[in-house]
Amino acid sequence: MIYKIAINIITAINVFLYGMDNQHYFNKVSYPIVITLICISLSLDILYNVKYKEEKILLLNILYILLVSYIYPPSFILAMYMIIEYIEVRNYNKLNIMLVIFMYIFISLKMNLDYTNILLGVVSCISIYEIINHQQKVDKLEKYNFDLKEENFVLEERRKNDNKINCQSVESIKIEERNLISQKLHDKIGHTLAGSIMQLEALKIINQCDYKKGNVMLDNIIDNLRDGMDDIRNTLRRIKPEQGQININNLKLMLDKFTNKCNIDTNLKVEGDLNEINLVYWRAIIECINEVLTNSMKYSNGELINVEISVLNKIIRLYIKDNGCYQGDIKKGMGLLGIEERIVNLGGDVYFNNEDGFSNLIILKR
């Protein structure tokens, strides 16, 4: 905008100075009138560029300066770059710009304007075209940037809502599980205890007059309580998750946190019955995976880490491999030495390799 106004002012000054060098242009009009007419055009141009940005003002200024050109021909140059600007604002075909420039040259020659003034008009037209074209590109990039920010904002809000929904879903599942547990315990224990209490109250009365019948009733109460205890155990056993499921979920959570924190993808593959892995082995497996992840992040510069856990007939196999580039020989620091010590103490074997990325193979005996 500032560049456009500057070009307009410089061109207007040159138009006036050109008239002073050619006095015959002032036969129809005096100096003050020319200055006033040009200042009015500049005022309309500044009003258009700075405040209103309405095409009507630009079109009005074009018509005005064309009328001024009738009494002061050198001012025709001011109309040309305004017409170029109008074509750009209206997004007309670019060929129209070339047509306008040729018409300008032709009309200027008819007006007997010298080549310097004509060249100044052409340069002004090209300059205005380049400035407007550049500004349109900047506006387009700013709009694109704004749209990206808005899209990112929408995605962030959606992510927050999804997290909120997930948290609510997890909380709902917890509540449902608690409700299920309480309902089953109520059905099993409540009825058993209520019946046993009633029988005990009756036993107090019966035991005073019929000791034999009271013993029979006491045996029934014991059987009822024993059955109720078995029902409780069975209920808790059914709702309690398997140890393998708990540990594999903890491992998945650890890998997800690592991916989010370090921007390194992880892939987990399991084979066999994970419930065959005892707690001691699970603790060692998770600690080893955590150490290898840290080692890969520091030294391998990889983008993907594969983790495989296989429960076979005689062994438990853990294989961890990244797709990075590990330079030099493997130097066993505290982390890798800790892995070796931990696995050897469990009677297992550990192997490290860095030929194609960094890999760690752990064998545990079942």
N, C-alpha and C positions, 0 to 999 in steps of 0.2 A: 504493500500500500504506500509506504513512504517513497519507495523507488518510483512508483507511478506518478506521484505528485511532483517529485523532483524533476522527472523527465518533462512533465507538463509545463512546469515553471520555466525550465531552461529553454524549451521549445518556444514558449510564448515570448521570452526575452529576445530570442534570436529572430522571431518574426517581426517584432517591433524594430529591432536594430536594422534588419534588412530593409524595412520601409524607410528608415532614416537615410540609409545609403542610396535609396532610390526615391528622390523627393517627389517624383510625379505621382506616387501613390497617395500623397497627401493633398492632391488638388481637390478631391471630393470631400475629404474629411480632415480635421485637425488632429494634432498630437493628443491633446487631452481626451478627445472622444475615442480615439483608437485605444488609448490606455484603459479608459473606462470599459469599453466593450470587451477587451481581452480580460480585464479583471473580473468582469461578470462571469465570463466563461470559466475562468479559473475557480471562482467561488462555487459555481455549480459542480465543477469537477471534484473539488475538495469536499463539498457537501455529500456528493455521491459516494466517494471513497471512504470517508471518515464516519459518517453517521447513518445514512438511510439505506444505501445499497439497493435502491430501487431502479429498475430498468427504465422507468418512465423519466426519471431525472436525466439519465444518460442520453436517452432518445431526444429529450427536450434540448439538451445542450448541443447535440449534433445539429438539430434543425436551426438552433440559434446561431451557431458559428457558420453554418452555410449561408445564412442571411447576411452575417457580418462580412463574409467573403465577397459578397456582391459589391460592397463599398470599399473593402480593403482586401484585395486578392491574396496577399501573403498569408492571411489568417486561415486560408484553405488547408494548410498543413495541420492545423489543430483539429479539424474535422476528421482527417483521415485516420489518425491513431484512435480517435474516439469510436469511429466506425469499426476498426479492427477489434477494439475492446468489446463492442456490442455483439459482434459476430461470435467472439469467444464466450461471452456470457450466455448467449442464446444457444450455444453448442451447434451452430450451423456448420455446414461442410467446410473443411479447411481450404478447398479450392476457391471459396468465396474470398478468402484473404488475398490470394494471388490476383484474383480479378480486381479487387479493390485497389491494390498497389499499382497494377497496370493502368487502371482508370485514373488514378491520382497522377501518375507520370504524364499520361496523355493530356489531362485537363490542365496540369501545371504548364506544360509546353504551350498549350493554347492561350494561357494567361500571360505568356512571355516571362515566366519566372526563370531565374537563372538556375544553372545546374547545382550550385551549392545549396540553394534552398530546396530543390527537389531531392537531392541526396539526403539532406537533413530530415526531410519528411519520411523517406524510405527507412532510414536508420531508426527514427522514432517509432515507426510502425512495427519494425522487427523487434525493437526493444520491448515495446508494450506487449507484443505477442509472446515473447519469451518470458516476461515477468508474469503474465497471467497464466501461461501454461505451467510455469513452475509453481505458482500459488495453487493452482488446481491440483497438482500432484501432491503438494504438501497437505492440502485440505483432505484429499483422498486418503493419504497415509494416516492423518490424524483421526479421520473417521474410522478407518480400519483398526487403528490402535484403540480407539474408544470402544468399538464393537468387541474387540478381543477382551478388553478389561471387563466390559459388561458380561460377556460370555463366561469369563473366568469367575466373576462374582456369582453368576447364576449357578455355575458348576460347584463352586464352593458352598453356596447355600444348599444345593441339592445334596452335596456330600454330608454336610452337617445334619440335614434332615434324615438322610439315610442312616447315619450313625445314631441319631436319636431314636429312629424307628428300630434299629438293631438292638440298642440298649433296652428299649421298651419291650422288644420281643424276648430278649434274654430274661428280663425281669418277669415278664408274663409266664415264661416257661418255669422259672423258679417258683413263682406263686402257684402255678398249676401242680408242680411236683409236690410242693408242701401241702397243698389241698388234698392231693391224692394220697400222700402218706398219712395225713391226719384222718382222712376218711377211712382208709383201710385199718389203721390202728383203732379207730373208733368202732368199726364193725367187728373186728376180731377181739380186741381187749375189752371194749366196753360191754359187749354182750356177755362175754365169758365172766368178767368180774362181777357184773350185775347179777348174773345167775348164781355165781358162787357165793356172793354176799347173802342173797336170799336163802340159799341152802344152809349157810352157816347160821343165820338167824333161826331157821327152823330146827337146825341141829341142836341148838342150845335148849330148845323146848323138848324135843324128842329124846335127847340123851338122858334126860332126867327120869323118864319112865320106860324107855326101851333102848337099852345100851347096844344091843345087837343091831337093831335097825339104824341106830346112830352111826355105828361103824361103817355099815354099808353106804350110808349117805356121805360119810367122810371120804370114803374111797372114790365115790362119784365126783366129789368136789376136787380131790387131788387130780383125778383124770382130766376134768374140765380145765383146771389151771395148767396142767401139762400140755394139753392140746392147744390152749391159748398161747402158751410160750412157743410151741412149735410153729403156730401160725405167724407169730411175730417174727421169728427167725426167717421163715420162708418169705414173708413180705419184704423184710429188709434185704434179704439175699437177692430177690428179684429186682428191686429198685436200685441196688448198689451197682454202679458201673464196673466193668471188668478193669483189672489193673492195666492191661495192655492198652485199652482205650484211653484211659486217663493219661498214660505216659506219652502215647502218640499224639494226643491233643496238645499236651504241653510242648512237645517237640515242634509241632506245626506252628504253635504260637511263637516259639522262640525264632523259628525261621522267618516268619512274617515280620517280626520286629526287626530282625537283622536286615531284611530287604528294604523296609521303610527307612531305616536309619542310614544304611550304607549305599543304597541304590544299586544293589547287586541282587540279581534274581536267584532264587533257589528252587530246586525241584526235589521232591521227596518221593521215593518209591519203596514200597514194603512188600515182602513176600512171606508167606507162612503164617503160623499162629503166633501172634505177638504175646499172647498170654503165657507162652512157654518161657518168656524172658523174665527172670526174677528181678526183684527190686534192686539188688546189688548191681546186676548187669545193666539195668536201665539207668541207674545213676551214673555208672561209668560211661555208658554210651552217650548220654546227653552232655556230660562234661567234656568228653573227647570231641564231639561235634562242635561244641561251643568254642573250644580251643582252636580247632582247624579252621573254623569260620574266621576267627580273629587273625590267624596266620595268613589266610588267603587274602583277606582285606588289606593287610599291611604289605605283602611282598609279591603277590601274583598278578595284580592289576587285571583280574578277570572280570567278566560280566555275568557269569553263570556258575553256580555251584550245585552239583548233583549229589544227593545223599541217598544211598540204598541200604536198606536193612533187610536181610534175608534170614529166616529161621529154617534151617535145613535139618536133616536127620540127626547129625552128630555135632554140628557146629552152629554158631550164630555169626553171621558175616556182616560187617559194617564196612561200606566202601564210600569214601568221600572224594570227589574230584572236581576241580575247577577248570575253566578254559583259558586261564591266564598264561603268563610267560614268566616262569621262575628262573632268574638269572643265577648262574653259578652252582656250586655244590650246596647240598642241603646242610645248613648249620643248625644243629639241634640246640635250641635255647631252652629256657625254663619251661616253655609251653610244650614243645615236642617231647622233652625228657619227662615231663609230667605225664604225658599220654603213655609213653613206654612203661614207666614205673607203675602206673595205675593198672594197665592191662596185664603186664607180667605178673603182678601180685595176684591177679585173678586166674593165672595159669593160661593166659592167651598169648597171641603173637601179634606183632605190629610191623607194618612195612610202609616205608615212605618212598615216593617216586616223583621226579620232576622232569621227566622226558617230554611229556605232552601235557603241560599244565602241572599243577601240584595235586598229587593224589595220596590218600592214606587208606590202607587196608588193615582192618582189625578182625582177627579171628578169635572167638571165644568158644570154649568147649562146653557142651551141654551136660 
